[in-house]
């Protein structure tokens, strides 16, 4: 997601964009060198195991059943490390993910919206 579309999404969700240089006590202005390092972000829809024979039988229109139920939170990975959970949203006719739980040093922390209430 580009900075422009991220800002549009924040505005559409009424999420405050103030203090963008400081989140949870981290002063990003002191980390300028690493802020431009590219990271691989991926969202996992689900997993399954197939036998080679079953894989060879797949063709156009085949359906592969995954282990996740519809509506279940998606796992969000940064450089193959689980960092958050989220739900699928549509942003400007493209899929996106709204973060619902973010990993902390110990485990998942409560949804940031719950902290506001």
N, C-alpha and C positions, 0 to 999 in steps of 0.2 A: 504494500500500500504506500503510495507516495505521501510526502508531507502534506500536500494540498488536499488529497482525498482523506487523509487521516484527520486534518483539521475540519473538513466538511462533516465527517462522521461525528467528531466530538461535538460540533455545534448542533447537529441534528439530534444528538442524544442528550443535549443540555448538560454536557460534562464540562466543567471549568477547565480552561487551558492556562490559568495563571500559575505562576511558579514553575514554568516548564524547565527552567535551569536547575531546579532543586526539587527532588522527589524523595520523600521519606528521609530527609536529612543528608542526601547525597548531593554535593555541589559539583555538577557536571562541568562547570567552567574550568575546573582544575584537571579535567580529563580530556581536553580537546583532542589530543593525539589519537585516542582510541575511539572517539565518537564516529569516525569515518570508516572503521573496520567493518567490512561486510560480514553478515551472519546469515546462515541458512535457517530459515524458519519454515517449519512444516506442521501440518495439522493432520492427525491420524483419524480417519473415518472408522476404521475397524481392521480386524485381522482374521485370518482363517488359515487352515492347513489343507493342502490338496495332495493327493497322490499323483504321481507322474501321469498315470493313465487318465485320471480325471482332467488334468491340465491339458493333455493332448486332445481331449474330447471337446474342449471349449471352442466356440466359434462365435461369429457375429450374432448378437442377441442373447447369448448365454448370460445367465445371472449367477454371480458368486455370492453366496450368503456369508455375511460377516458376523463377528461375535458381538457387536454392539446392537442395542435396541434403538429404534427410532426415538429421538428426543433425548437420548443419553448424551452427557457432555463429551465433547471432543478433546483429545489430548493435544496440547501445543508444545512442540519441541523447538529449541534453539540449539543448533549444532548437535542434534541428536540427544539433547538432555531435556527431560520433561521439566517445563517451567511454569505451565499453567493449564487450566481447563477452561473450556468455553462453549458457547452455543453458536450455531450457524446463523448468520444474518445476510441480508443482501444490501450491498452498498453500490449505488450507481450501476445497477444491473450486473454486478459481479459478486461472487461469494466473499464473505468476510467472516470473522469470528469475534464475538463479544466475549471478553474475558470474564469469567464468573469466579474463578479461584486462581490465586497466584501463589507459586511456591515461595516460601520463606526459607530461612536457614534450617528450620526444624521440620516444617511440613506445610500444608496449605494454610493460608491465612484467610480470614473471612472476606467475603465479597466487599470491596471498597464502598459500595453503596450502603451496606449495612453499617459501616463506620459513621456515615453522615447522619443516619437516623438517630 
